[in-house]
Amino acid sequence: MRPVATIGRMPATSIFSVPPGLSHADRQLRRHALLRLGWAWLAMMQVMMFAWPGYVRHDGIPPDALATLDWAIVLMNWASLALTLPVALYSAWPVWQGAARSLHRRQAGMDVPVALGIVAAFLPSVHATVTQRGEVYFDSVTMFVAFLLTARYLALCARQSVAPRHGRVQAWRHARLEIRRRALGASADRVAARFVAAQVALALAAAAVWAWLDPAHAVPVMVALLVISCPCAMAMAVPTTLAAAHAAAQPGLDAQQFRALLAATRRVAGISLYGSLAWHLLLTPLALAGWVAPWLAATTMLLSSLAVAGCAWHLYRRYRALAAVGCAAVTVSVVP
């Protein structure tokens, strides 16, 4: 009798496990992606701690304590700059490469607005740090990069997890998902490009109007609008959803369930993409009125990104459970 343990078993590995047949170049690609991601997350957590003194500062603090706090804010800003610079140059290097390729092709790909958002938040922060005047947004920069690289690392691991050990049926299924990823990714790029073009034009116009009405609000309003226009959640929508679909496409799914997975993948990616777009559009009037500070805009970006990740996780849990039931049924059917 053939051992039951070898029939219909769910794979013990996850998309984060390095496939045994992975080439040296792909291993290096994964290693560098993980290093960039790790540094972005470490820097983000530390920079957010450094930003806290600036958030709690107000004029009601006693003068002696306020002077000490201002000195600490200056020191923390320089420390944040030192941590954010490697994130902008090293961790975000794939973003700069992608933006350069898009501009070379005269296209507004997903990396172009992300690069604009990083520049718009980073350069004013450097100026404010050097002159010791104005707001800094280093926490927003590190947050942009960390969330984007998280989505891209998930997608990279999912693509590399497609190995011959899955068999012809599994390889065919993952190939179908890759075709779906490319189609959805192209659609997401078009939506993001139109949204960002409108938001960037609106941010520049708003800055000009506020410079005439109240110059002190011109830069914060412009940065808040540019942060809102940075399509982090939209950039995560397709790769995160497809990564979840790759992980859920296990041998236990029958043909009908896999077709349902394809349909659900398209639906969840669309909900994540257009839901995050609607969220940004709802915040735009508030930012135009000067009611959304840049740090609050970055927080809303975090919430929309978490919502996108939650939708992908729900998709994975649902179809992973169906695959487990299917594998269990196959196992029971072969037991004499």
N, C-alpha and C positions, 0 to 999 in steps of 0.2 A: 504494500500500500504506500502511495506517495505521501510524504509528510504533509500534514495540513498547513504547517507553518510556512511552507514555501509557495502556497497557492493563494492568490488574491490578496496578498498582504499589501497594506498601504506603505509607500516608501517611508523609510525611517528618517530620511534627510529632508531638509527644508530648502527654500530657495537661497538661503545664506550659506549652505554647504557648498564647498568648492567641488565641482564635478571632477572625477578622477582623470578624465581625458582632456581636460582643459589645456590649451596651448600656453606656452611661456608668455607670449604677448598678451593673451587674455588675462593670465594671472597677474601680470604687471599692471594691466589696466585696472583690474579690481583692487589691487593693493594701493595704487595711487588714489583711486576714487575714495577708498576707505580712509586714507590718511587725510585727504582734503576734507572729507566729511567730519572726521574726528576733531580736527583742529577748529573747524567752523563751530561745532557744538561747544567745545571747551571754551573758546573765545567768547561765544555768545553768552554763556552762563556767567563768565567772569565780568564781561562788560556790562551786563545787566545789573550786577552787584555794584559796579563802579558808578553806574548812572543813578543809583538810589539817592545819594546826597542832593543831587540837583532836583529831584522830584519833591523832596520834603522841604526845600528851602522856601521861606516866605519872609516878608518884611516884619512880621510880628515877633520874630526871634530876637532875644536880647542882643544888643550891639556886640558885646564881647564874644558871645557864642556864634553870632552871624559872621564875624570876621574869621573865626576858626573854621566855620563851615565853608566859607568862600575859598579859603586856602586849600581845604580838602577837595573841593570841587575842581579847582585848577589842577591839583595833583592827579585826581582820578581821571580827568579828561586826557591828560598826557599819557597815563597808563592805558586808557581805552584806545587812544590812537596807536600806541605801540602794539596792542593786541589785534586791532582791526586791520592794520596795514597788511600783515601776512594773509589775512582772510581775503582782503580785496585783491591782492596780487597772486597768491598761490591757490587758495581754496576756490576762488571764483575764476581761475584761469580758463576752465571750459566755457564759462559764460562769455568771456572776452573772445575766445576763439570762435564760438558760434555766432556772436554778433558780427565779428569781422567777416565771416563767410557769408552771412545774410546781406550785409552791406555791399560786399563784393558782387553778389548776384542781384543787387538792387531790390532786395526783398526785406520786409519787416517781419522777420521770424520771431519766435518767442524769446530768444536771447537779447534782442535789441531793446525792448522796453525794460527788461531786467537790468541790463547794463546801464540804461539811462537812470533807472531808479537808484542804483548803487552810486553812480556819479553824483546825482542830485543830492543825495543824503551825505555822501562822504566829503566832498569838497567844501561845502559850507561848514561842516564840523571841523575840518582841519583849520579853516580860517578862524572860527570861533575859539579854537584851542590856542592858536598862536597869539591872537589879539586879546584873549581872555574876555571876549564880549560876544554875547549871543548864545544860541542854543546849539547843542551837539546832538547828533543822531547816530552815534556809533553803534548803539544797541540795535537800531533799525537795520543798519547795514549787515551786521553779523546775523541777525534774524533772517533777512532775505536769503542770504547765502546758505545758511544751515538748512532751512526748509527745502529750498530748491535741490540741494545736493542730496538730501534724504530721499526725495522722490526719485531722483535720477539713479541713486544707488539701488533702490528697490527694483527699478526697471532693469538695470544692468544685471543684477543677480537673477532676476526672473528669466532674462534672455539666455544667460549662460547656463541656467539649470536645464535647458533643453539638451539632453544628451542621448546617445544611442541606447543607453540602458532602458529607456522608456519604451522601446520598440517602435515599429512603424506607425501604429495607430497613434501613440502619444506624440511622436515627432510630427505627424500630420496635423494633430490638434494644435500643437504649439505653433506650427507654421501658419495655421488659420488665424490664430490669435495675433501673430505678428503682422499679418495682412490687415487685420482689423485695427491694430495699433497705428500703422502707418496712415490709414485712411482717417481715423479719428484725430491723429496728431496734426495732419494737414488742415482739417477743419478747425481744430482748436487754434492753430497758428493764425488762420484768417480772422477768426473772431477776436483774438487778442490783439492783432495788429490794428484792426479798425478801432477797437476800444481805446487802445493806448494812444493812437494818433489823435483821437478826439480829446482824451484826457490831457495830453501834453499841451495841445493848443489851448485848452481851457485853463490849464495851470499858468501858462505864460500870460494869457489875457487877464486872469484874476490877479496875478502879481502886479501887472501894470495898473489895474484899477485900484488895488489896495495901496500901491505906492503913491497914488494921487490922494486917496482918502485918508489913509493912516499908514505912513511908511513903516512903522514898527510891526505891522501885521503882514507886510508884503511877503517876506521870506518864509515865515511859518506857514502861511496859507499855501504858498506855492509848493513847499516841501511836502505838506500834508496831502495835497492833490497828487503830487508825483508818487508819493508812497502808496496812495490808494490806487493809482494807475499801474503800479508794479504788479503784474498778474501772477503772483506767487501761487495762489490757489488754483488759478486757471492753468498754470504750467504744471501743477501737480495732478490735475484731474485725470488726464489720459494715462500718463505713465504709472501712477499709483493704482488706478483701476485695472490696467492691464497686468501689472505685477500680481495683483490679487487673483486675477483670472488665471494667469500662468500657474500660480501655486495651487489653485483649486482644481485644475484640469488633471485629475488623477485617474488611474485606470478604472476605478469603481464607477465612473460616470458612463452610462450607456449613450447611444447616439442621440436619443431624444433629449436627454439631460444636457449633453454637450451643446446641442442647438439652443436649448434654453439659456445655457451659460453665455453663449455668444450674444443672444438678444439682451440678456441682463447686463452684460458688459457694456454694450452700446448705450443702454438706457441709463445706467449708473454714471457712465462717463459724461453723458449729456446733462444729467441732473447736476453733477458736480461742476461742470463747466459753466452752464447758464445760471445755476444757483449762485456761484461765486461772482459772476458778472452782475447779477441783480443786486447782490449785497454791496458791491462797489458802487453801483449806480445810486443806491439808497443813501450811501454816505456822502456822495458828491455834493448835494446841496448844503449839507451841514458843514462840510469843509469849506465851501465857498463863502459861507457866512462867518467863518473864523471860529466855529464852535468845536472843531476837531483838531486837537494838537497833534503834531507828528508822532509822538509816542502813542497816542490813542489810535491813530491810523495804523501804526505797526501792530498794536494789540488786536485790532479788528482783522488785520491780515492773518495774524496767528489763529484767530477763531475760525476764519473761513478755511484756512489750511487744515485745521483739526477736523472740521466738518467733512472736508474732502477725504481725509484719511479714514474717518469713521465710516463713510459710505463704502469705501473700498474694503474695509475690514468686515463689514456686514456681508458684502458679496462673497468674500472668501469663506467666512464661517458657514454661510448657507450651503454653498456647493461643496465645500470640504466635507460637511456632514453627510450630504447625499452620496459622495464618493465612498465615505466610510461604510455607509449602509450597503452600497453595492458590493464592496469588497467582502463584507461579512456574509452577504447572501451567496456569493460565489463560493466562499469557504465552506459554508454549511452544505451547499449542494454537492460538493465532491466528497464529503465524509460518508463512508459506507454505513 
